[in-house]
Every structure is written in C-alpha cells, then in structure tokens.
Amino acid sequence: MNSRNKYGYLFISPFFIVFSIFGIYPILLSLYMSFTDYKGIGSPFNANWVGLQQYARLIKDTYFLQAFINTWKIWGVNIVLQLALALILAVIFSDVRLKLKGVSLYRAIFYLPNLMTVSSVALLFLFILDWQHGALNGLLLKAGFISRPINWLGQPQTAQLSVSLIQTWLWFGHTFIIIFAGIEGISKDYFEAAMIDGANRTQTFFKVTLPLLKPIMIYVVITSLIGGLQLFEIPFLMSQNGLGGPEGSLVTMVLYLFNQAFKYRNFGYAAAVAYGLFFIILIFSIVVFKGMFKEEA
C-alpha cells in the first residue's frame, strides 16, 4: 500500500466512523436487546438473557397482528389511489397527441404537499376533519350530501380511510414525478409508431407504455411498500399521541413498536418487533419483486 492510498483511507475514514457509531452499532445493539428483557433502566448488557422468548411472544401477539392488519388496510387504499392517480395524470401530461402546456407548474403543485412537515399536515387535517367545527363536514352539510356531521376520526373505518387519503395526498406528487420521468424516458418513436399503426390511446397504454414502465413501477411499489409498512407519523399525530384512535384502528406496526418501547418500557420486546418488521418488509418486497418479473422469468 503506497502513501497515496493511505491518505485516501484517511479522508474517507470519518464517514465510516460516523456510520459505525450511528448506523451499525444501533443495529447490533437492538439485535442483542431483542434477546433480553431490557426495560430501559441501566445498561442493556446487564439485562436478563431470554433467548428467543421475545420472538415467540411476537408470533403469538394478537395486538401486533391487529397492528399488522391495520397497516395493510391503510397502505393498501393509499397505494391503489396513489398509483392510479399518478399513472393516469402522467400518461395524460406526456401524451404526444395532446401536447399539454404548463407541465412544470403542475409538477410543482402536485409535489408541494411533500415539502410540508408531517406535523403541519396532521394539524391541518385535524382542523379539516373535526366533526363539530371541521371544514369538510361544513362543506358537505351545506352541499346537502350529508344530513348530520360525520365523526371522521371517531370511527375505525373512516379513521383508516382518512389516514389513507392523507398519505395519498402527501405522496401522490412524488409518485407522479417518478412515473412521469419514466414515461418521458421512453423513446417517442414507440408512440409515433403506435399512432401510425392506428393504435388508440388505450392500446398504446397497455401495449407500449405499461410494459416499458415495469421497472419504474416495481421501484415505486417496493419503495412505497417499505415506507407504508413503516407508517408512523400521521397515525401517531392524529390518534391522541399514539393511543390508536377508535378501537385501536390507527395502531400501525411502528406505532405499536414505539408504544412498547417508550410507553411500556419493554425495550427488549420492542427490539424484537423491529426485527420482525424488518423480515416482514424483506419477505413482501421479494414477493412483489418476483411477482412483477414472473412473466420474464
């Protein structure tokens, strides 16, 4: 190893030192904690070693199962709406026949909610969805769509639907920009050839656009899956600081993890929940990836 290489390692060493302290060490420490009954008092290395007991508890935990189901319900509605809206609008704005103007302005407007802090978004929708004085109920009552105010955050179904729609509003612009960029990256020759062959818009979409967008769609679905299964901020802020809303309908897996660690002081079990969540995300990401590439395989 010459002196130049030594200097190179010296310059990149701060990154590896910081990453080891704030990245690798917490991961290994939480793994160790998941095999103990650590309660947050003293050093985790002084806690009792319980082996796989925390993981056995996780498998039988009906509350975690309910949090798992809640997470999928909220994420499922969100991803369907988010992908559908983003894909439809991206196709419309990129249509060579329409040649719409002002695309940059629309992209900025769609992406704007993503720039807002989550706490601001939660506070905004708490005012909008307030069942006594909220703007949404007032608008629906005035328009005659409902006869009495709806307690949007006081019923399990409407509470979950509200969080799903808020997540869609937050992330729709991000998904739109990615899909729009993917469509713009497709050579216009394919679309012009389809027009010459007499293909209509529907045929062009299913035979040209969608197949060539598959890598982008896989990226969007997997990243959304990873983010969706880690859903925390909006349910936490809109359910009275993590109490879970009506009948625990807003308790997601990460919110359940948070409560176990910081409310009930079960740090060892919370660490096991974290690794359980990691394996759930890993398994479903592989399933989605394999499923979307099944035809090619």
VOMI-833625 format. One record per residue: residue in one letter; x, y, z of N, C-alpha, C, O in turn. Coordinates in steps of 0.05 Angstrom, whole numbers, plus 5000, padded with zeros to 4 digits. Example, Ala and Ser with C-alpha at 12.3 -4.5 7.8 and 13.67 -1.06 7.14 Angstrom:
# residues 2
A526448865156524649105156526449345156528549345169/S525749555142527349795143525850015157526850235161/
# end
This chain:
# residues 297
M501749765000500050005000501850255000503450295018/N501550424980503150664978501950884995499750865006/S503451104998502651325015500051455006498451555021/R499651464979497251594968494751434977492751564984/N494951174977492651014986492051055016489751065024/K494151085031493851145060492351405064490551415082/Y493051605049491751865052488751835043487051965055/G488251675023485451635014483751515036481551605041/Y484851305049483351185071483051375095481051375109/L484951555098484751745120482451945114480952015133/F482152025089480052215082477252095084475352235090/I476951835078474251715078473651595105471351505110/S475551595123475151475150472951615166471551475181/P472651885165470452005181467651885175466051855193/F467151835149464551715142464151445155462051395167/F466251275154465951005165465751015195464450845207/I467151205207466951225237464151315245463051195263/V463051515232460351615239458351405232456451355248/F458651265210456651055202456750825222454750705228/S459150755231459350535250458050605277456850445290/I458450865286457350945312454350975310452850875328/F453251105289450451165288448850975270446350995269/G450150795256448750605239449150315248447250185256/I451550215246452049935252451649875282450449675289/Y452750045299452549985328449649975338448949785352/P447850165331445050135340443649885329442049765343/I444349805304443149565293443949315309442349145316/L446549295315447549065331446549075359445948865371/L446449315371445449345398442549265400441749125419/S440849355381438049275382437648975378435848855389/L439448855362439248565358439848425384438548225391/Y441848515398442548405424440248445444439548265459/M439048685444436848745462434448565457432948505476/S434048475432431748315426431848035439429847895440/F434247965449434547715463434647745494435347565509/T433947985503433948045532431148155540429448205524/D430848195566428448325577428948605586427848705606/Y430648745571431549015578429149205580427349215563/K429049355603426749535609427549825607425950005614/G429849895596430650165593432050285617432650525617/I432550125637433950225661436750095662437049855661/G438750265665441550165666442450075639441450165618/S444549915638445749825613444249585602443549405618/P443749575576442449335565444049085569443048855568/F446749115573448448875576448148755604449048535608/N446748895622446248785648443448655650442648545671/A441848675628439148555628439348255626441348145618/N437148125634437047835633436847725605435247835589/W438347525599438347405572435947205571435747025588/V434147245552431747075550431646915524429746775519/G433746935507433846785483431646875463431347105457/L430246675452428246725432425446775444423446775430/Q425346825470422746865483421247105472418747085469/Q422647315466421247555456420147505428417947595421/Y421547345411420547285385418147085386416247105370/A418246905405415946725410413446885418411246825410/R413947085435411747255444410647415420408247455418/L412447505402411547665379409747495361407747605351/I410347245356408847075339405947035349404047015334/K405647025376403046985388401547235396399347225405/D402847465391401747725400399347815382399847885359/T396947795392394647875376394548175371393348265351/Y395648335389395748625386397548705362396948885347/F399848565360401548605337400248525312400548655291/L398748305312397348205289395248415280395048475256/Q393848535299391948745293393348995281392349115262/A395649065292397249285281398149225252398249405235/F398848975247399648885221397348915201397749015179/I394948835209392548855192391849155187391249225165/N392049315208391449605205393349725185392549885168/T395949655187397949775169397349705140397449875123/W396549455135395949375108393449505097393249575074/K391449535114388949675106389549955097388650045076/I391050105114391650385108393450405084392950575066/W395550235082397350255059396050165033396550275012/G394349955035393049855011391450054996391650084972/V389650195011388050404998389850624987389350734966/N391850695003393650914995395150844969395151014951/I396250604967397950544943396250524918397050594896/V393750414921392050384897391250664887391450714863/L390350844904389651114896392051264885391951404865/Q394251244900396751384892397751304865398351474848/L397951044860398850954834396951014812397751104790/A394350974817392351024796392351324787392451384764/L392251504807392251784800394851874787394752014767/A397051794798399651874787400051764759400951904741/L399251514754399551394728397751524707398651584685/I395251564714393351684695394251964687394352034664/L394952134707395752404702398452414687398852584669/A400352234694402852234680402452164650403852274633/V400651974645400151904617398852134602399552184579/I396952274615395652504602397652724596397652834574/F399352794616401153014612403452954592404653134581/S403952694588406152624570405052534542406652454525/D402452554538401252464513402252644490401852884491/V403452524470404552684448402352804430402752994416/R399952684432397652794416396453044429395553224415/L396353044456395153264470397053514471396153734467/K399653464476401653674478400753894498400654134491/L400153804522399253994543401554174551403854094552/K400854424558402854624567402754664597400754584610/G404854774609404854824637405454584654404654574678/V406754384643407354134658409054194683408554074704/S410954364680412754424702411254544726411754484749/L409254724720407654844741405954634755405854634780/Y404754444740403154234752404954054769404053964791/R407353994760409153814775409753944802409853814823/A410254204802410854354827408454354845408754314870/I406054394835403654394851403154114863402554094887/F403453904847403053634857405053554878404453414897/Y407553654876409653584894409653754920410953674939/L408253974919408254164942407554034969408954084988/P405553854971404953734997407253585009407553565034/N408953464992411253315001413353485015415053385029/L413253745010415153935022414254025050415854145065/M411753975057410754065083411553865105411853625100/T411953965129412653795152410153625159407853715156/V410653385168408453205174406753315197404253275197/S407953445216406453555239404453775229402253795239/S405353935210403654135198401254015183399054105185/V401853795168399753655154397653545173395253565168/A398653415194396853285214395153505227392753465230/L396353725234394753945247392654055228390454105235/L393454085203391654185182389154005180386954105179/F389653745178387453555174385853505199383553435198/L387053555222385553535247383353755248381153705257/F384053995238382154205236380054155214377654195218/I380954045191379153995169377153775176374753795169/L378053565190376453335196374953345223373553155230/D375353565237373953585263370853555258369753695241/W369653375273366853305267364853525276362553525266/Q365653705294363853915303364154175287362254295280/H366654245283367154505270368954485245369854685235/G369454245235371254205213370154305186367754315182/A371954385169371154495143369854295125368054355110/L370754035127369653835109366653775116365053775097/N366053745141363253705148361553945141359253915132/G362654185146361154425139360554445110358354515102/L362454375093362054375064360054165055358354225038/L360253925066358353715058355553775068353653715054/L355253885091352653965101351354175084349054165078/K352954375077351954595061351154505033349154605021/A352654305022352054204996349754004996348753924975/G348953915020346753725022347553435019345753265016/F350153375019350953095015350552925041350252685039/I350553055064350152915089348053075105347753315102/S346652935123344653065139345553145167344353305180/R347753015176348953075202351953035201352952885184/P353453165218356353155217357352865221356152705236/I359552795207360852535209363252555226364952735222/N363552385245365952375263368152215248368451975253/W369552355231371452215213373652065228374351845220/L374652175250376752055265375751905289377351805306/G373151875292371951735315370851465309369751335326/Q371051375283370151115275372450965261373851095246/P372750705266375050565255375350585224377550645214/Q373150535210373350535181374050815169375750845153/T372651015179373151285169375851395178377051555163/A376751315201379351405211381551285193383351425186/Q381351025187383350905170383251015142385351065129/L380851065132380551185105381751465104382951545085/S381251615125382351895127385351895126386552045111/V386651715141389551695141390651605114392651715104/S389251425101390051335074389951565054391751595038/L387751715055387551945037389552165042390552285023/I390252205067392252395074394952305063396452465052/Q395552045067398051945056398151965025400252015014/T395851915013395751944983396352224975397852274956/W395052414989395452704983398452784987399552944972/L399652665008402452735014404352634992406152774984/W403952384983405952244967405252224938406852124921/F402852314931401952284903403852434884404552334863/G404652684892406452844875409152714870410152724848/H410252594891412752454888412552224868414352184851/T410452064871409951834852409551934824410451814805/F407952154821407452264795410052344781410352284757/I411852474795414352574782416052334773417152344751/I416152124789417751884782416551754757418051684738/I413951704757412651574734412751754709413251654687/F412352014713412552194690415352194678415652184654/A417352194695420152174685420551914671422051904650/G419451694681419651434667418451434640419551334621/I416051564637414751574611416351754592416551694568/E417351974603418952154586421552024576422552094555/G422451824592424851684584424451474562426351374550/I421951414556421251224535421451374508420451594505/S422851254489423151384463420551444450418751274450/K420251684440417751774427417251614401415051614390/D419351474391418951314367416851094371415351034353/Y416750984395414850774401411950884399410250754387/F411551114410408851234409408051324381405751284373/E409951434367409451514339408851274321407151284304/A410351054326409850814311407050694317405650594299/A406250714342403550624350401450794337399350694328/M401851064335399951234322399751164292397551164281/I401951114280401951054251400550794246399150764226/D400850594265399550334262396550344269395150144267/G395550584278392750614283391950544311389550504316/A393850514330393150444357391850684371392750904369/N389750624386388550844402390050874428391950734433/R389051064445390551124470390550884489392550834502/T388350744490388250514508390150294500391650184516/Q390250244474392050034464395050124467396749964474/T395550384463398250484467399150454496401450394502/F397250514514397950504542398650214551400650174564/F396950024543397249744553399449594537400649414548/K399949674512401849524496404549654494406549524488/V404749914500407250054498408150174525410250104535/T406450344535407250494560407650314584409850314596/L405650154590405749994615408049794615409449764635/P408449634593410649444593413349584597415149474611/L413749814584416349944586416750084613418950164620/L414450134627414650254653414950064676415250144699/K415049804670415149604691417349644711416849624735/P419849694703421949744723421349984742421949964766/I420250194730419550424747417250354766417350434789/M415350204757413050124774414049944797413049974819/I415949764791417049594812418349764833418049724857/Y419949964824421250144843419250294860419550314885/V417150394848415150554863413650374883413250454906/V412850134874411349954892413049864916412149864938/I415549794910417249694932417949914951417949864976/T418750144942419350364960416850454975417050524999/S414550454962412050514976411450304997410450375019/L411950054991411449835010413249875034412349845057/I415849925030417649965052416850205070416850185094/G416050425057415150655072412450615085412050705107/G410650475070407950435081407950255105406350305124/L409550045105409649865128411049995152410949885175/Q412350215148413650365170411950615177413050805189/L409450615169407750845174407550915204406950735220/F408051165211408151235239407051515244405251555261/E408151715230407651995238404752075238403752175258/I403352035216400552125214398751975234397252115248/P398851705236397251575256397851665285396051695301/F400451715290401251795317400052075323398952115345/L400252265305399352535310396352565308395252755320/M395052385295392152405292390552215310388152185307/S391952085328390551895346391251955375391751765391/Q391252205383391752285410394452175421394552035441/N396552245406399252175414399751875417400851785437/G398751725397399451445397397551255411398151025414/L395251355420393351185434391850995414390550805423/G392051055389391050865369388350935357387350775341/G387151155364384651235352382351045362382650905381/P380151055347377850895355378350595353379050495331/E378150445375378450155376381250065366381549855355/G383150245369385950175361386250145331388150015322/S384550275315384550235286386950375273387650315250/L388150575287390450715275393150625287395150745282/V393150405302395650295312397050145290396149915284/T399150255279400650115259402949965272403349985296/M404449805257406649645268408749815281409749755303/V409550045269411550215280410450365304411950405323/L407950445304406750565327406550375350406950455373/Y405950125345405949915365408749885377409149855401/L410749885360413549865368414250105387415450065408/F413450335378414050585393412750565421414050635441/N410250485422408950465448410250255467410450305491/Q411050035455412349825471414949935483415649875506/A416450095468418950195477418750425496419850425518/F417250625488417250885503414850935521414851125537/K412750765519410550795537410550575558410150625582/Y411150325549411050095568413850005576414049825593/R415950135565418750085573419549805568421349695582/N418449665548419249395541421249415517420549345494/F423549515523425549565501426449305488426849295464/G426649095503427448835492425348735472426048635451/Y422848745480420748655462420448835438419948745416/A420749105442420649295420422849235399422349265375/A425149155409427349085390426548835374427148825350/A425248645387424348405372422148485352422148375330/V420448665359418448765340419748895316418848865293/A421849055321423349185299424448985280424349025256/Y425648775290426848565272424648405259424948315236/G422348365273420148235260419148405237418448295215/L418948665240418148845219420048845196419248845173/F422648825202424748815181424248565163424348585139/F423848335176423448095160420848095144420647985122/I418748215155416248245141416648415116415748335094/I417948645119418548815096420248665075419748685051/L422248525085424048375066422548165051422848145026/I420848015064419347795051417447915030417247815008/F415848115038413948225019415248374996414248374974/S417548495001419048624979419948414958419748464934/I420948194968421847974950419447864934419647814910/V417147824948414747724935413847914913413147824891/V413748174919412948374899414848374875414048374852/F417448364881419448374860419248124842419248154818/K419047894854418847644839416147634823416147544801/G414047734836411447724823411247904799410147824779/M412548134800412348324777414248244754413948334732/F416248064761418047974740417447684733419047544719/K415047584741414447304737414347224707415247014699/E413147404691412847344663415547324649415947144633/E417447504656420047494644421547244652423047124636/A421247164678422546924687421546674673422446454679/
# end
